[in-house]
Amino acid sequence: MALIVQKFGGTSVGSIGHIRAVADKIMATQALGHELVVVVSAMAGETDRLVRLAHELSRVPNAREFDVLLSTGEQVTIALLSIALMERGCAARSYTGSQVHIRTDSAHSKARILGIDISKIKADLKAGKVVVVAGFQGTDEHGNITTLGRGGSDTTAVALAAALKADECQIFTDVDGIYSADPKIVPMAKRMETIAADEMLEMASCGAKVMQIRAVEFAGKYNVPVRVLSTFQEGTGTLIQAIEENMQHPPVSGIAFNRDEAKLAIYGIPDRPGIAAQILGPMSDAHIEVDMIVQTLTENGLTDLAFTVHKRDFAEASAIVERIAKLVGAKRVKVDPKIAKVSLVGVGIRTHAEVASKMFQVLGEIGINIQLISTSEIKIAVIIDEEHLTLGVNALHEAFQLGTEAKESVANCL
């Protein structure tokens, strides 16, 4: 008998009919003798509806009350799913985040999980019940309801799997696994049977929408096997697991992209110790996550600094940059919300230096200018004009043969 945590996203529970189908799927898994904890999101469209209601009353809703509002979507789903299970003769018990003491920090709308009290869940599992937990939410040390950000139910599920030492965490969604690129952009994209946790972390951080990045971080940190599956069709999905160092890997496993970033650049900054902290510190204070950072030394003791932020933070970040630029005596500021980040990801990149040069060559041959470059051991990311995203991703996907069986051969990739 295995302990499995299953998570069903908003599209999976988007109607009463879908909730009935999810209940049937849960009972089929339980019939195999497994213990089950189920995490659910709000029904599709519900969170957006709640956001619209709040913004009809306030342009910038109070953060605490906004989280109180948004957390209600999941509460509806856990109750409906538990009712559906009970109607089928399955013992079930629903819990909100606060009821199972999912403890978080106090960063409303983007809180981080600090700990979970699993005593109630363990007792219910021992009694043969299916435990249904609201994703996306928790409470801080003061008892305030917090939410974990878009996709936060993934994080709830993986965190519960880690705390319970579950055998597997299954993420059910509207796609049947992790692909070499987004099939909506790249028709030849190929589903991967397995992907290394390190690769999935980079894919998520670079814009892949299948899983929230914090969920992948939890999975990697606590060695939780995660399988991404489709709610609507049978299949084995994609297993996200720890990398095996003795295995051979192709140079590139997948391509991720992100349209949700904006670029900010400050030119002619006096080059002195601590200047980067003076500029980026206020971003951190405002809870604005900075992604790519490039600093370039110019002439006459001046430097240029460019970085990217999420588009939702663009207006606030732009205001901060304009203010700081004046304080430090910079020459000018340039901002650009119409960019895209394209990233090649693969554990084989660390042993294949040719990947970067090939990437730059492919983009150059089709007339795409690279604005910023960032690398890690297993990732090469570039910033390009948003209008060139589809062209660039498809060209790179073809150049590295990610959609063909030739991908399996390292020799054929370069």
C-alpha positions in Angstrom: 0.0 0.0 0.0 1.4 3.4 -1.0 0.6 6.9 0.3 -0.2 9.1 -2.6 -0.9 12.8 -2.7 -3.0 13.9 -5.7 -3.6 17.4 -6.8 -6.3 18.5 -9.2 -6.2 22.0 -10.8 -8.9 24.4 -11.6 -9.8 22.9 -15.0 -9.9 19.4 -13.5 -12.7 20.6 -11.0 -14.2 23.3 -13.3 -17.8 21.9 -13.2 -20.0 19.6 -11.2 -19.5 17.0 -13.9 -15.7 17.3 -13.7 -15.8 17.0 -9.9 -17.8 13.8 -10.2 -15.2 12.5 -12.6 -12.4 13.4 -10.2 -14.2 11.6 -7.4 -14.4 8.5 -9.6 -10.7 8.8 -10.3 -9.9 9.1 -6.6 -12.0 6.0 -5.7 -10.3 4.0 -8.5 -6.9 4.9 -6.9 -8.2 4.0 -3.5 -9.5 0.7 -4.7 -5.9 -0.3 -5.5 -5.3 -0.1 -1.7 -3.5 3.3 -1.6 -3.9 5.9 1.1 -4.9 9.2 -0.5 -4.5 12.9 0.3 -6.1 15.1 -2.3 -5.3 18.8 -2.8 -7.6 20.9 -5.0 -7.6 24.4 -6.6 -10.6 26.7 -7.0 -12.9 25.8 -9.8 -11.7 27.2 -13.2 -12.4 30.9 -13.4 -13.4 31.3 -9.8 -10.2 33.0 -8.6 -10.4 35.5 -11.5 -14.0 36.2 -10.6 -13.0 37.0 -7.1 -10.2 39.2 -8.2 -12.6 41.2 -10.4 -15.0 41.7 -7.6 -12.2 43.1 -5.4 -11.0 45.5 -8.1 -14.6 46.8 -8.6 -14.3 48.1 -5.0 -10.6 49.1 -4.9 -7.8 49.7 -7.4 -5.4 48.3 -4.8 -7.3 46.0 -2.4 -6.0 45.6 1.2 -3.6 42.7 1.0 -4.9 40.9 4.1 -8.6 41.1 3.0 -7.6 40.2 -0.6 -6.2 36.9 0.6 -9.3 36.3 2.8 -11.4 36.7 -0.3 -9.2 34.6 -2.7 -8.9 31.7 -0.3 -12.7 31.0 -0.4 -12.5 29.5 -3.9 -10.7 26.4 -2.7 -13.0 26.1 0.3 -15.9 25.6 -2.1 -14.1 22.9 -4.1 -13.0 20.8 -1.1 -16.6 20.7 0.2 -18.1 19.8 -3.2 -15.5 17.1 -3.8 -16.0 15.6 -0.3 -19.7 15.6 -0.8 -19.2 13.8 -4.2 -17.0 11.2 -2.5 -19.4 10.6 0.3 -22.3 10.2 -2.1 -20.3 7.3 -3.6 -19.8 5.7 -0.2 -16.3 6.9 0.3 -15.3 8.3 3.7 -13.8 11.7 3.2 -12.9 14.7 5.3 -12.2 18.2 4.0 -9.8 20.8 5.5 -8.9 24.4 4.8 -5.3 25.4 5.0 -5.8 26.8 8.5 -7.5 23.7 9.7 -4.4 21.6 9.0 -2.2 24.4 10.2 -0.3 25.1 7.0 2.0 27.7 8.5 3.4 30.4 6.2 5.2 33.7 6.4 3.2 37.0 6.2 3.9 37.9 2.5 0.3 38.2 1.3 -0.4 36.8 -2.2 3.0 35.2 -2.4 3.5 33.5 1.0 5.9 30.7 1.6 5.1 27.5 3.5 7.1 27.2 6.8 5.6 24.0 8.2 2.5 21.7 8.3 0.8 19.9 11.2 0.0 16.5 9.8 -1.5 15.0 12.9 -5.2 15.3 11.8 -4.3 14.0 8.3 -2.5 11.0 9.7 -5.4 10.2 12.0 -7.9 10.4 9.1 -5.8 8.2 6.9 -5.5 5.6 9.6 -9.3 5.6 9.8 -9.5 4.9 6.1 -10.6 8.3 5.0 -9.7 10.3 1.9 -8.4 13.6 3.1 -9.2 16.6 0.9 -7.1 19.7 1.5 -7.6 23.2 0.1 -4.5 24.3 -1.9 -3.1 27.7 -2.4 -3.5 28.9 1.3 -2.3 28.9 4.8 -2.0 31.1 7.9 0.8 33.2 9.3 2.0 33.4 12.9 -0.8 35.9 13.7 -3.6 33.7 12.4 -4.0 35.8 9.2 -5.1 33.9 6.1 -2.4 33.9 3.4 -2.3 32.7 -0.2 0.7 31.2 -2.1 0.4 32.9 -5.5 -0.8 31.5 -8.8 -0.3 27.8 -9.0 0.1 27.6 -5.2 -1.9 24.5 -5.0 1.0 22.6 -6.6 3.2 23.8 -3.7 0.6 22.7 -1.1 0.5 19.3 -2.7 4.3 18.8 -2.8 4.7 20.2 0.7 2.1 17.8 2.0 3.8 14.9 0.2 7.1 15.9 1.8 5.7 16.2 5.3 3.8 12.9 5.0 6.8 11.2 3.3 4.4 10.1 0.5 5.5 7.6 -2.1 4.4 9.9 -5.0 2.8 13.3 -5.6 0.6 13.2 -8.7 -0.2 16.6 -10.3 -3.4 16.2 -12.4 -3.9 19.0 -15.0 -5.2 19.6 -18.5 -2.0 18.4 -20.2 -0.6 14.9 -20.2 2.9 15.6 -19.1 6.0 17.8 -19.6 6.9 18.6 -23.2 10.1 19.6 -24.9 8.4 23.0 -25.5 4.9 24.4 -25.3 2.8 22.4 -27.9 0.7 25.5 -28.4 3.8 27.3 -29.8 5.7 24.3 -31.1 3.5 21.7 -32.9 6.4 19.2 -33.0 7.0 19.3 -29.2 7.4 15.9 -27.6 6.2 14.6 -24.2 9.1 13.4 -22.0 8.7 10.2 -20.0 11.0 11.5 -17.3 12.8 14.8 -16.5 15.4 15.6 -13.8 14.2 17.7 -10.9 17.0 20.2 -11.7 15.8 20.5 -15.2 12.2 20.9 -14.2 13.2 23.6 -11.7 14.9 25.6 -14.5 12.0 25.0 -16.9 9.6 26.4 -14.2 11.8 29.3 -13.4 12.1 30.1 -17.1 8.4 30.3 -17.7 7.0 26.7 -18.1 3.5 26.9 -16.7 2.9 23.2 -15.9 4.1 23.5 -12.3 4.7 26.4 -9.9 8.4 26.9 -9.3 8.1 26.7 -5.5 6.5 23.3 -5.9 9.5 22.1 -7.9 11.8 23.5 -5.3 10.1 21.6 -2.6 10.2 18.4 -4.7 13.9 18.8 -5.3 14.8 19.7 -1.7 12.8 16.9 -0.1 13.3 14.3 -2.9 9.6 14.0 -3.6 8.8 12.0 -6.8 6.3 14.1 -8.7 4.3 12.8 -11.7 2.4 15.2 -14.0 -0.7 13.6 -15.5 -3.8 14.5 -17.4 -7.2 14.5 -15.7 -8.9 13.9 -19.0 -7.0 11.1 -20.6 -5.2 7.9 -19.4 -1.4 7.8 -19.6 1.8 7.6 -17.6 2.5 11.3 -17.8 6.0 12.6 -16.9 7.9 11.6 -13.8 10.0 14.4 -12.2 12.8 12.7 -10.2 16.3 13.2 -8.8 19.0 13.1 -11.5 21.2 10.0 -11.8 24.8 11.2 -12.2 25.9 8.1 -14.2 23.3 8.5 -16.9 24.0 10.1 -20.2 21.9 13.1 -21.1 21.3 15.0 -24.3 22.7 18.5 -24.3 19.2 20.1 -24.3 16.0 18.5 -22.8 13.6 21.3 -23.4 12.9 24.9 -24.2 11.0 27.2 -21.9 9.8 30.8 -22.6 8.2 33.6 -20.6 6.2 36.5 -22.0 5.5 37.8 -18.5 8.8 39.7 -18.0 9.8 43.3 -18.5 13.2 44.8 -18.8 14.5 47.9 -16.9 17.9 49.4 -17.6 19.8 52.2 -15.9 22.7 53.8 -17.9 25.6 55.9 -16.7 25.7 54.9 -13.1 28.7 56.0 -11.0 30.7 52.8 -10.6 31.4 52.4 -6.8 31.1 49.6 -4.2 27.5 48.9 -3.2 25.8 50.6 -6.1 24.0 47.5 -7.3 22.7 46.9 -3.8 21.5 50.5 -3.6 19.5 50.0 -6.8 18.2 46.5 -6.2 17.7 46.7 -2.5 14.5 48.7 -2.8 13.2 46.0 -5.2 13.6 43.4 -2.5 12.0 45.7 0.1 9.0 46.0 -2.2 8.9 42.1 -2.6 9.6 42.5 -6.3 11.5 39.4 -7.6 14.3 40.3 -9.9 15.3 37.7 -12.5 18.1 38.3 -15.0 20.7 40.9 -14.0 23.5 42.2 -16.3 26.0 44.8 -15.3 28.4 46.3 -17.8 31.4 48.6 -17.1 31.6 51.5 -19.5 34.1 54.3 -19.8 34.8 57.2 -17.3 34.1 55.2 -14.2 30.4 54.6 -15.2 28.5 51.4 -15.4 25.1 50.2 -16.9 22.7 47.9 -15.0 19.9 46.0 -16.7 17.5 43.5 -15.1 14.1 41.9 -15.6 11.0 41.7 -13.4 7.5 40.2 -13.7 5.1 42.3 -15.7 2.7 42.5 -12.8 5.5 44.4 -10.9 6.5 46.6 -13.9 4.8 49.8 -12.9 6.0 49.7 -9.3 9.5 48.7 -10.4 9.7 51.5 -13.0 8.8 54.1 -10.3 11.4 52.7 -8.0 14.1 52.7 -10.8 13.3 56.3 -11.7 13.6 57.4 -8.1 16.8 55.5 -7.5 18.4 56.7 -10.7 18.0 60.3 -9.6 19.5 59.5 -6.2 22.6 57.8 -7.6 23.1 60.3 -10.4 22.5 58.0 -13.3 22.3 59.5 -16.8 19.1 57.8 -18.0 16.6 55.0 -17.6 15.0 52.8 -20.3 12.2 50.4 -19.7 10.7 47.8 -22.1 7.6 45.7 -21.3 7.6 44.0 -24.7 10.2 41.4 -24.3 10.3 37.6 -23.9 12.8 35.2 -22.3 13.8 32.0 -24.1 15.7 29.4 -22.3 17.4 26.1 -23.3 17.4 23.7 -20.4 19.3 20.4 -20.0 21.7 18.7 -17.6 23.9 17.9 -20.6 24.6 21.6 -21.1 27.2 21.5 -18.3 29.4 19.1 -20.5 28.6 20.6 -23.9 30.1 24.0 -24.4 28.9 24.2 -28.0 25.2 24.7 -26.9 25.6 28.4 -26.3 27.3 29.2 -29.6 24.8 27.1 -31.5 21.9 28.9 -29.8 23.3 32.3 -30.7 24.1 31.2 -34.2 20.5 29.9 -34.8 18.9 33.1 -33.5 21.3 35.3 -35.5 20.6 33.5 -38.8 16.9 34.3 -38.5 17.6 37.9 -37.6 16.7 37.8 -33.9 18.7 40.2 -31.7 19.7 39.1 -28.3 19.4 41.8 -25.6 20.5 40.0 -22.4 22.2 36.6 -21.8 22.1 34.6 -18.5 23.6 31.2 -17.9 23.7 28.5 -15.2 25.1 25.0 -15.2 22.1 23.6 -17.0 20.4 26.6 -18.6 21.1 29.3 -21.2 18.6 32.1 -21.3 18.3 35.1 -23.6 16.0 38.1 -23.7 14.6 38.9 -27.2 11.8 41.1 -28.6 8.4 39.5 -27.8 7.3 39.7 -31.4 10.0 37.2 -32.3 9.2 34.6 -29.7 7.3 32.0 -31.8 9.9 32.1 -34.6 12.8 31.8 -32.2 11.5 28.9 -30.1 10.5 26.9 -33.2 13.9 27.5 -34.8 15.8 26.3 -31.7 13.5 23.3 -31.2 14.2 22.2 -34.7 18.0 22.9 -34.5 18.4 20.8 -31.4 16.0 18.1 -32.8 13.9 18.0 -29.6 10.8 16.8 -31.3 12.3 13.7 -33.0 13.8 10.4 -32.0 17.2 11.8 -32.9 17.0 13.6 -29.5 17.9 10.4 -27.8 21.3 10.5 -29.4 23.7 13.0 -28.0 25.8 12.8 -31.1 22.9 14.0 -33.3 22.1 17.0 -31.2 25.3 19.1 -32.0 
